[in-house]
Amino acid sequence: MVWIPAGQFRMGSSYAMFADARPVHSVSLDGFWIDEYVVTNSQFAEFVRATGYTTIAERKPDPKDFPGVPADKLLPGSLVFSPPKTSVPLDDVSQWWIYVPGASWNHPEGPNSSIVGRENHPVVQVCYLDAVAYANWAGKRLPTEAEFEYAARGGLDQKAFVWGDDYRPGGKYMANTFQGHFPDNNSAADGYEGTSPVGAFPPNRYGLYDMAGNVWEWCSDWYRPDYYDVSAERNPQGPASSFDPDEPGQLKRVQKGGSFLCTDQYCNRFMPGGRGKGAIDTGSSHIGFRCVLTAPAPTQNSH
C-alpha cells in the first residue's frame, strides 16, 4: 500500500459533460493508505479459497426481486461488454451490454471464458457487496469518493487527467482506454482491447497505478448527482442515501476512475473529476476495486 498524506484539494470538475461533478469544492482529508494496484484475479482467488465466498453473480437470482420473470430465466450471471458488428446509436446501452448466464469473476465473459493467463489483471464481475466482503476479509475498507479522487490527482490541481493536461504526452498512452469507433471497433492502439495487467501503464505522482482507465473502481459513498452542493468540507463520507434520477428505485454507490471502455465519443469519465455509479448488487466486465486503510502514518524507516 502507498501512504497518502493529509491535505486539501479541489474536488470535482467544471468539464461540461460532468453535470454531477459540480460545483468544484475544497476538501480536506486525513492521511490514509491505499492499494498501489487494483485487486487482481489472483488476490481475489486467494480470498475465495480462504473463505468459500460466493459472489452475487454466482448466486441464483431471488424471484422476489424479479417479479414477473419466468423462473427458467433467473440464472446466475452478469453483464458482459459485447461490441455490435456495426455502428449503433449511443442512447441505448443494451446495444453493447448483454446479460450472460454463467459470467462471474473467474469466467468474466461467460462459462467458456477463464482467468487463466489473466491472474495479474484486475478482478471484474464483482459488485459493491462483493468488494466490501473482500475488504473486510483483508482488514481494510473501500475508499471514499473523496479519498479516491485525492489519491488519483496525485497533487495536481484540477488537471484534466491524473498525469496532467495532455492526453498523450509525447505521443504515449498513459491509461487503458478505448481507441477506435465506439462501441463497435476498438483499435486497441494502447495495446489492450479489454483489461490490462495491473501496472501496465505509468503510475501517477503518488506511485499509484490504474487510477484512470482499465476498470471502474467501487467507492463507499452512496451516489447522488446533487451531493457536491452539500458535501462536508472535511473527510466527506457521501450522502446518507442513494438517488439516481435515471433509475430512482436503484440503490447505487459511486464508482471512480473509468475503464478500458472510456472514450470522448461516449464517456470521458476516466478523468479524475468524473463520477460513475452502479447498483450495489451488479457487476460487469469493466468494474473492479482497490482498498484503503486508516492507520498511523509511516515512520521515517518504514515503507
N, C-alpha and C positions, 0 to 999 in steps of 0.2 A: 504494500500500500504506500501511497505518497501523502505526506503531510501538507495540508493546505493551510497556510497561516491565517489568523484572523484578519479581517479587513473590511473595506467598504467598496462597493462598486455600483455602477448604474445598470439596473436590470431592465430588460425589455428591449423593444425595437421600434423605431419610427418607420421601418420598411412598410410601404403602402399595403402590401398583401397581408400583413400580420395585425389585423384589427384587434385580436385578443391579446396582443403583447404590448398594449399601450395603456396608460402612459408610461414612458420611461421614468423610473423612480429609483431613488437611492436606497440601498440595502446594506446593512452591516451584519456580518456573520462572525461567530466564534470560529476558531480553528477546528479542523477535523481531518481525519484520514479518509482517503478514497482509493479504491482499487485502481491500480495502474492500467489494467486491462478489463474489458468486458468479460463476464463469466463465460468460460468456454464449455464446449461439449464434454471434454474430459473432466472438468471440475464438477459439472452437473451430474455426470455419470457416477462420480465418487459419492456425491450426496445421495443419489438414488440407491446405490449399493449399501450405504451405511444406514439408511432409514427405511427403505422399501417404499418410499413415497411414489404415489401415482399422480401424475399431472392431470389437470382438468381436462385436457384434450384426450386423455386416455380413458376417461370415465364416461359411462353411458349417460347421455342427457336425461334429466328428470322430466317425465311427461308433464308434470305440473308447471314447469317453466315454459312449455311449448304447447299451449292448448290448441287443439285442432290439428296438430301434426300427427300423421299416422305413425304408429309405434315402429313400423319397419323402416321409417325414415330417421328415427332417432338413434343415430350411430355415432360412436366416438370419432372425433376427427378435428380438423382445424382448417384455417384459411391459408391457401397457397396462392402465391402470385403465379398467374398463368397468362403470359402475354398473348394477345389476339394475333391473328395472322395478318391483319390489315389495320390501317388507321381507324380509330373509333372516336366518337365524341367523348370528351373528358368529364362529362357531368354524370356518368354512370359507372361507379367503381366495379359493379358486377361484370363489366366487360373484361376486367383483368384479375379479379379476385374470385376464387371458387372455393367452396367448402369441400374438402377432400376427406372422406371417411378413412380412418387409419393414419392420417397425418398427425405426428406428435414430435416431441423433441428429438427422439432417436430415429425418426422416419420423417424428416422435415417436409418432403414433397409428397408423402404418401407411403403406403405399406411397401412399395417396391424400392424405396429410397433408403439410404443409410448414412450414418455419420462417419463411417469408416473412411479414413483419409482426411476427415474434417475435424479431428479431435481438438485442434487448436483454433477452430472457428468459433464465433460466438454461439452459444446455445440459443435456439429460437423456438417458436411454438410454445413459449411459456407465457402464461397470463400473469397478471399482477399477483394473484393469490399464490401462484407457484413461486414467484420471485420472493415474496415475503417468507414463504416456507423455507427456501434455501437460505435467506439472510438470517433467519432465526437459528437455523442449524449451525451456520458459520459464526454465530455470535456477533453478527453485525446488523445493519438495517439498510433500507433503501434511502438514497439521498432525497432531501427536499428539492423542490424545483430550483430554489434559490442557490442551494449548495451546488447543484449540477451546473447551473449557468455560470456561477462564480468560478468554479474549477475549470470549466470549458474555456472561458475567456482568457485564462492564464495571465491575468494582469493587464490585458489590452482593453482599453476603454472604448466600448461601443464600436469596435471594428466589425466589418461585415462578416468575417469568418474567424474561426478560432486561431488562425495563424496570421491574420492581417486583412487588408482590403483587396488584395489581388487574388482572384480565384485560382489562377495558375501561375504562381511566381516563378519566373524563369522557365515557363512552359511545363512545369512539373505538377502533376496531380497530387493534391495534398490529402485527399479523402476518397473513400469508396462511394461514389455517387453514380448517377445514370447518365450515360452519353448516348447519343443517337436520337431516334424519334420515339418519344414516349406515347404509349407503353409497348408498342409492337416491335420495335427494333432497337435493341441495346447493342451498341457497337463495342462495348467493353474496352474502350480506349484506355481506361485507367488500369486495365489488366484483369478485371473481375466482372463477371456478369451477375453473380449472386454475392453471398457473403465472402469476405476475405479473412485470412488468418489474422488474429489479433496482432497488432504491431507491424502490419504490412506497410503502413503509411507513417510519416514522421509524427513525433509527439508534439504536443503544444508546449508552451513555455513552462508549464508546471511538470512536464515529463509524463503527461497522460496521453494514452493512445485511443484513437477512435472516439474522441469526444464530438466528432462530426462524422456523419455517414456511417456506413456498414450496417448497423442495426439501431432502431429506436431503442431507448432505454427508459424503463419504468422509474417514476419518481413517486414519493409517498403522498404528494398533495392531491386532494380532490381537484377536479377540473371545473372551473367556471370561467367564462370568457370575460367577466367583469371584475375579476378578483384584483387586478392591479390598481383599481380605483381605491381600494380599501386595505391593501396589503400592509402588514406591520412593517415598520422600518428596521427592526432588529430581529434576526433569526426567524423570519416568517415561516409558518408551518402550513400555509394554504388555508382555504376556506373551510368552514365547518361542514359543508355539504356539497354535493355534486349537482351541476346543472349544465346540460348541453342543449341549447335551443334546437339543434338539429335532431336530437333524439332525447326528448325530455324525460322519458322513463328509464333511461340507462344510467347506472352508476358508473362514472368514469374517473380515472386517475390521469394525471399529467404524464406525458412522455416527452423526452428531450433528445436532441442530437441528430435526428433524421436518420436516413438509411441509404442503402445502395439503390433505392428507387427514387431518390430526390433529384429533381431537375427543375430548371427555371421554366420549363414548359408546363409544369403542373404544381410542384411543391418544392419550394426553396428552403424548407424548414430545417435543413441541416445547418443553417446559420444560427449562431448561438442565441439570438433573441427569439427564434422561432419556438412555437409550442405545438406539441402533439397531444392527442387524447385517445384513450381506449377504454372499452368496457372492462371491468376488473376480472371478468371470467373468460376473456377472449384473447388468445394469442394469434400469431400469424408467422409467416416465414421471414419476416423482417423486423421482429421485435425481440429484444433481449434485455439485459440489465447488468449493472455493477453495484457493488455495495459500498457503504461508508461506515465509519466507526467514530464515535465520540470518545475521545481518550486524551490523556495528557499529551502535551507537545513533546516532541523528541528531545532528548538531552543532546549535548554537543557531540557525544561519541556514538550516538545511535543512528540507525539508517531508516 
